Amino acid sequence: MITMPKKDVGGSKLLNYPDHFQAWLDGKNPGPLVAEVGIVNGCNHNCLHCDFQQFEPYGKHNKYLDLDVFKDFARDFAEMGGVELFFAGNGEPMLHPNFTQIISFAKTLGIDCTLSSNGQILTKKNAEKLLPNLNWIRCSVNGGDSETYGKVHDCQLHEFARLEKNLAQAVELRNLAGYKTQIMLQYIIYDLNYDSIQGVVDLHKRVGTDLLVFRNRIDKEGSKNSVPQQILDQIREIEKEHDKVEVRWSNFRNQPDSPTWSKCHGPNFRIYLDSKGNVIPCARDFYIDSKMGNINQNRFKDIWHSQKRAAIYSKIATGKDIPICGKFCQVAFDNIYVQGWFDKHAPTGKKQ
């Protein structure tokens, strides 16, 4: 079986693209390396912990990013040095009627494609089209049995069995074809699903997925769910026993939760595009309007080099908003990398 190493999933790309980072240090304003793209506003589930719905609940009808508008964005993104499009955002990406076309087009431009999904539409037919073009797919599975899954995802109980079938088929197809796509599960821990933690571990083993990640629930104020010690002990034991299980301990209260960066430069390397076409630097937009422009009206390359973007980024860079959005930061890994670089290279006694 061919799988991708953990280090290539998430995190900062800056270590792997030193020339891009140096260009930014030199003031050349290269484009972002990664863009998270929310091509759909809407979902086939209604998860009780959904981050985006804490800020803006879905409407009655799904909204989709236009295919041709996306293609223009992807062309600009690739020409400006972009290397990865992460399809996630505020909705289920696979609901987009042109989703397989979107992925295959991005791949023709040499862009790596990654996906966060609930896996319900990952049928065998869709998997055959998608797996050759995806570096990894992470499926949100927040219940280890049909009852818990149905309660947390606010869906029909039979959908848990459908998910298991989809995952098993995708893993089998990947293995037979020799694709390098990593297929992962993510489990958000809170009081509604404590009892089914072992169930999702068993599911992970049955279907043969590459990695199971446990994370804590975080609300829109950045407050972390208080997890009982016995649950922390349980997942710690599970992580020790299974090399394909990873606990994101930084998401839990028993770890330091104050940002370790004093200024914010992360949005220079990772940005967000929503289903309406808005170009957004980071999660700051949840709290303070930070929209730089809209690709339905202007090309992405023009938005990136606009005075409006420069003004917004100048404010972000000061770090004054870190107390507001730092705990919910979605460019944290880039900020940590940049802070570490400045700390290492700053003159003695001076820190960024």
C-alpha positions as CSV (number, residue, x, y, z in Angstrom):
1,M,0.0,0.0,0.0
2,I,1.3,3.5,-0.9
3,T,0.5,6.3,1.5
4,M,1.7,9.8,2.0
5,P,3.7,10.7,5.1
6,K,2.0,12.6,7.9
7,K,4.3,15.6,7.6
8,D,2.7,16.4,4.2
9,V,-0.8,16.8,5.7
10,G,-1.6,20.3,6.9
11,G,1.0,22.5,8.6
12,S,3.1,25.2,6.9
13,K,4.5,24.9,3.4
14,L,7.2,27.4,4.0
15,L,9.9,24.9,5.0
16,N,9.5,23.2,1.6
17,Y,9.4,26.4,-0.4
18,P,12.4,28.5,0.9
19,D,12.7,30.5,-2.3
20,H,9.0,31.6,-2.0
21,F,9.6,32.6,1.6
22,Q,12.8,34.5,0.7
23,A,10.9,36.4,-2.1
24,W,8.5,37.5,0.6
25,L,11.3,38.6,2.9
26,D,12.7,40.5,0.0
27,G,9.4,42.4,-0.4
28,K,8.5,40.9,-3.8
29,N,5.0,40.0,-2.7
30,P,4.6,36.5,-4.1
31,G,1.2,34.9,-4.1
32,P,-0.1,32.5,-1.4
33,L,1.2,29.0,-1.4
34,V,-2.2,27.5,-0.2
35,A,-5.8,28.5,-0.7
36,E,-8.7,27.0,1.2
37,V,-11.6,27.1,-1.2
38,G,-15.2,26.9,-0.1
39,I,-16.9,26.1,-3.4
40,V,-20.2,25.3,-1.7
41,N,-22.2,27.1,1.0
42,G,-24.4,24.4,2.3
43,C,-24.2,20.8,3.4
44,N,-26.0,17.5,3.4
45,H,-25.3,17.2,7.2
46,N,-25.9,19.7,10.0
47,C,-23.1,18.8,12.5
48,L,-23.7,20.3,15.9
49,H,-20.1,21.5,16.3
50,C,-19.7,23.0,12.8
51,D,-17.3,25.9,12.9
52,F,-18.7,27.9,10.1
53,Q,-22.3,27.7,11.2
54,Q,-21.3,29.2,14.5
55,F,-20.8,32.4,12.6
56,E,-23.1,32.1,9.6
57,P,-25.7,29.3,9.5
58,Y,-26.5,27.8,6.1
59,G,-29.5,29.1,4.2
60,K,-32.3,27.0,2.8
61,H,-30.5,26.6,-0.6
62,N,-26.9,25.7,-1.4
63,K,-24.8,28.3,-3.1
64,Y,-22.0,27.3,-5.5
65,L,-18.9,29.0,-6.9
66,D,-19.1,29.4,-10.7
67,L,-17.0,26.9,-12.6
68,D,-15.5,29.4,-15.1
69,V,-14.8,31.9,-12.3
70,F,-13.0,29.2,-10.4
71,K,-10.9,28.3,-13.4
72,D,-9.7,31.9,-13.8
73,F,-8.8,32.0,-10.1
74,A,-6.9,28.7,-10.3
75,R,-4.9,30.0,-13.3
76,D,-3.9,33.1,-11.5
77,F,-3.2,31.2,-8.3
78,A,-0.8,28.7,-10.1
79,E,0.9,31.5,-12.1
80,M,1.6,33.4,-8.8
81,G,3.3,30.3,-7.2
82,G,0.4,28.6,-5.5
83,V,0.9,24.9,-4.8
84,E,-2.2,23.6,-3.0
85,L,-5.9,24.1,-3.1
86,F,-7.6,22.7,0.0
87,F,-11.3,22.1,-0.8
88,A,-13.2,22.6,2.5
89,G,-14.7,25.9,3.7
90,N,-18.2,26.4,4.8
91,G,-20.0,23.4,3.3
92,E,-19.6,20.0,1.7
93,P,-17.4,20.5,-1.4
94,M,-18.6,17.3,-3.1
95,L,-22.1,18.8,-3.4
96,H,-20.8,21.1,-6.2
97,P,-22.3,19.8,-9.5
98,N,-18.9,20.3,-11.2
99,F,-16.7,19.1,-8.4
100,T,-14.8,16.4,-10.3
101,Q,-14.2,18.9,-13.1
102,I,-12.9,21.4,-10.6
103,I,-10.4,19.0,-9.2
104,S,-9.2,17.6,-12.5
105,F,-8.8,21.2,-13.9
106,A,-6.7,22.3,-10.9
107,K,-4.6,19.2,-11.3
108,T,-3.9,20.0,-15.0
109,L,-2.3,23.3,-13.7
110,G,0.1,21.4,-11.5
111,I,-1.7,22.3,-8.3
112,D,-2.0,19.7,-5.5
113,C,-5.6,19.2,-4.4
114,T,-6.7,18.2,-0.9
115,L,-10.2,17.7,0.4
116,S,-12.2,17.8,3.7
117,S,-15.5,16.0,3.3
118,N,-18.1,14.0,5.3
119,G,-17.6,11.2,2.8
120,Q,-21.3,10.6,2.0
121,I,-20.8,11.3,-1.7
122,L,-17.5,9.4,-2.0
123,T,-19.2,6.7,-4.0
124,K,-17.1,4.2,-6.0
125,K,-17.9,6.1,-9.2
126,N,-16.8,9.4,-7.6
127,A,-13.7,7.8,-6.0
128,E,-12.6,6.6,-9.4
129,K,-12.6,10.1,-10.7
130,L,-11.2,11.9,-7.6
131,L,-8.5,9.7,-6.2
132,P,-6.0,10.1,-9.1
133,N,-6.2,13.9,-8.5
134,L,-6.2,14.1,-4.7
135,N,-3.1,14.2,-2.4
136,W,-5.3,13.5,0.6
137,I,-8.9,13.4,1.7
138,R,-10.0,13.8,5.3
139,C,-13.4,12.6,6.2
140,S,-15.2,14.1,9.2
141,V,-16.6,11.1,11.3
142,N,-17.8,12.3,14.7
143,G,-19.5,9.2,15.9
144,G,-18.3,5.6,16.1
145,D,-21.7,4.0,15.7
146,S,-24.9,4.8,13.7
147,E,-26.8,6.3,16.7
148,T,-24.0,8.7,17.8
149,Y,-23.1,9.5,14.2
150,G,-26.7,10.3,13.4
151,K,-27.1,12.5,16.5
152,V,-23.9,14.5,16.0
153,H,-24.1,14.9,12.2
154,D,-27.9,15.4,12.4
155,C,-28.5,12.9,9.7
156,Q,-30.3,9.5,9.1
157,L,-28.9,6.5,11.0
158,H,-28.3,4.5,7.9
159,E,-25.7,7.0,6.7
160,F,-23.1,5.6,9.0
161,A,-23.2,2.3,7.1
162,R,-23.0,4.1,3.8
163,L,-20.0,6.0,5.0
164,E,-18.2,2.8,6.0
165,K,-19.0,1.3,2.6
166,N,-17.7,4.4,0.8
167,L,-14.5,4.4,2.8
168,A,-13.8,0.7,2.3
169,Q,-14.3,1.0,-1.4
170,A,-12.1,4.1,-1.7
171,V,-9.3,2.4,0.2
172,E,-9.5,-0.7,-1.9
173,L,-9.5,1.3,-5.1
174,R,-6.5,3.3,-4.0
175,N,-4.6,0.2,-3.0
176,L,-5.4,-1.6,-6.3
177,A,-4.5,1.3,-8.5
178,G,-1.4,2.3,-6.5
179,Y,-2.5,5.9,-6.0
180,K,-0.7,8.0,-3.4
181,T,-3.8,9.5,-2.0
182,Q,-3.9,9.4,1.8
183,I,-7.4,8.7,3.2
184,M,-7.9,9.9,6.7
185,L,-10.6,10.3,9.4
186,Q,-11.1,13.1,11.8
187,Y,-13.1,12.9,15.0
188,I,-14.1,16.1,17.0
189,I,-14.4,15.1,20.7
190,Y,-17.1,16.4,22.9
191,D,-19.7,15.2,25.4
192,L,-22.1,13.9,22.7
193,N,-19.7,11.4,21.4
194,Y,-17.4,10.4,24.3
195,D,-19.0,6.9,24.4
196,S,-18.2,6.1,20.8
197,I,-14.5,6.9,20.7
198,Q,-13.6,3.2,20.6
199,G,-16.2,2.7,17.9
200,V,-14.4,5.1,15.5
201,V,-11.1,3.4,16.2
202,D,-12.7,0.1,15.2
203,L,-14.1,1.7,12.1
204,H,-10.7,3.0,11.2
205,K,-9.2,-0.5,11.5
206,R,-12.0,-2.2,9.6
207,V,-11.9,0.0,6.5
208,G,-8.1,0.4,6.5
209,T,-7.8,4.2,6.5
210,D,-4.3,5.7,6.9
211,L,-4.8,8.0,9.8
212,L,-7.4,8.8,12.5
213,V,-7.0,12.2,14.0
214,F,-8.7,13.3,17.3
215,R,-9.3,17.0,17.9
216,N,-11.1,19.0,20.5
217,R,-14.1,21.2,19.9
218,I,-13.5,25.0,19.8
219,D,-16.2,27.6,19.8
220,K,-16.2,30.9,18.0
221,E,-14.6,32.7,21.0
222,G,-11.7,30.3,20.7
223,S,-12.6,28.5,23.9
224,K,-11.8,24.8,24.0
225,N,-14.2,22.2,25.2
226,S,-13.3,20.9,28.7
227,V,-12.6,17.2,28.2
228,P,-12.8,14.9,31.3
229,Q,-9.5,13.4,32.4
230,Q,-10.7,9.9,31.8
231,I,-11.3,10.7,28.1
232,L,-7.9,12.3,27.7
233,D,-6.4,9.2,29.3
234,Q,-8.4,7.0,26.9
235,I,-7.3,8.8,23.7
236,R,-3.7,8.9,25.0
237,E,-3.7,5.1,25.4
238,I,-5.3,4.7,22.0
239,E,-2.5,6.9,20.4
240,K,0.1,4.8,22.1
241,E,-1.4,1.5,20.9
242,H,-2.0,2.5,17.3
243,D,0.6,4.1,15.1
244,K,-2.1,5.3,12.7
245,V,-3.8,7.4,15.3
246,E,-2.8,11.0,16.1
247,V,-4.2,13.2,18.8
248,R,-3.8,17.0,18.2
249,W,-2.9,17.7,21.8
250,S,-2.6,21.4,21.2
251,N,-6.4,21.5,20.8
252,F,-7.0,20.4,24.4
253,R,-7.0,22.5,27.5
254,N,-4.1,20.7,29.2
255,Q,-1.8,22.3,26.6
256,P,-0.7,26.0,26.4
257,D,-3.4,27.8,24.4
258,S,-1.9,31.3,24.0
259,P,-0.6,32.1,20.5
260,T,3.2,32.0,20.4
261,W,3.5,34.7,17.7
262,S,3.5,38.5,18.3
263,K,2.8,39.6,14.8
264,C,0.7,38.0,12.1
265,H,2.1,37.3,8.7
266,G,0.4,33.9,8.0
267,P,-2.2,35.3,5.5
268,N,0.7,36.0,3.1
269,F,1.1,32.3,2.5
270,R,-2.4,30.9,3.0
271,I,-5.7,32.5,2.0
272,Y,-9.4,31.7,1.8
273,L,-12.0,31.8,-1.1
274,D,-15.7,31.4,-0.3
275,S,-18.6,30.3,-2.4
276,K,-19.6,33.9,-3.1
277,G,-16.1,34.6,-4.6
278,N,-14.8,36.6,-1.7
279,V,-11.0,36.5,-1.2
280,I,-10.4,36.5,2.6
281,P,-7.0,36.5,4.4
282,C,-7.9,34.4,7.4
283,A,-10.4,33.7,10.2
284,R,-10.1,37.4,11.2
285,D,-13.0,38.0,8.8
286,F,-15.2,36.1,11.2
287,Y,-14.7,39.0,13.7
288,I,-13.6,42.0,11.6
289,D,-14.6,42.4,7.9
290,S,-11.4,41.6,6.0
291,K,-12.6,40.8,2.5
292,M,-10.0,41.9,0.0
293,G,-12.1,41.6,-3.2
294,N,-14.3,39.3,-5.2
295,I,-13.2,37.1,-8.1
296,N,-16.7,37.5,-9.7
297,Q,-15.7,41.2,-10.3
298,N,-11.9,41.2,-10.5
299,R,-9.1,38.7,-11.3
300,F,-7.4,37.2,-8.3
301,K,-4.0,38.5,-9.3
302,D,-5.4,42.1,-9.4
303,I,-7.0,41.7,-6.0
304,W,-3.7,40.4,-4.5
305,H,-1.8,43.4,-5.8
306,S,-4.4,45.9,-4.8
307,Q,-4.1,48.8,-2.4
308,K,-7.1,47.3,-0.4
309,R,-5.2,44.1,0.2
310,A,-2.1,45.9,1.2
311,A,-4.0,48.1,3.7
312,I,-5.8,45.1,5.3
313,Y,-2.5,43.1,5.5
314,S,-0.7,46.0,7.1
315,K,-3.3,46.1,9.9
316,I,-3.2,42.3,10.3
317,A,0.6,42.3,10.5
318,T,0.7,44.5,13.6
319,G,-0.7,41.6,15.6
320,K,-3.2,43.9,17.4
321,D,-6.1,41.4,16.5
322,I,-4.3,38.3,17.9
323,P,-6.3,38.5,21.2
324,I,-9.5,38.5,19.1
325,C,-8.8,35.7,16.5
326,G,-5.5,34.1,17.6
327,K,-7.1,31.2,19.4
328,F,-9.1,30.4,16.3
329,C,-6.2,31.1,13.9
330,Q,-6.2,29.0,10.7
331,V,-2.8,30.2,9.6
332,A,-1.1,29.3,12.9
333,F,1.5,27.0,11.4
334,D,2.7,29.7,9.1
335,N,2.8,32.3,11.9
336,I,4.8,29.9,14.1
337,Y,7.3,29.3,11.2
338,V,7.7,33.1,10.5
339,Q,8.0,34.0,14.2
340,G,10.7,31.3,14.6
341,W,12.6,32.6,11.6
342,F,12.5,36.2,12.9
343,D,13.5,35.1,16.4
344,K,16.5,33.2,15.0
345,H,17.6,36.0,12.7
346,A,16.8,39.1,14.7
347,P,19.7,41.1,16.1
348,T,20.6,40.2,19.7
349,G,18.0,41.4,22.2
350,K,15.4,42.2,19.5
351,K,12.4,40.0,18.7
352,Q,9.7,40.4,16.2
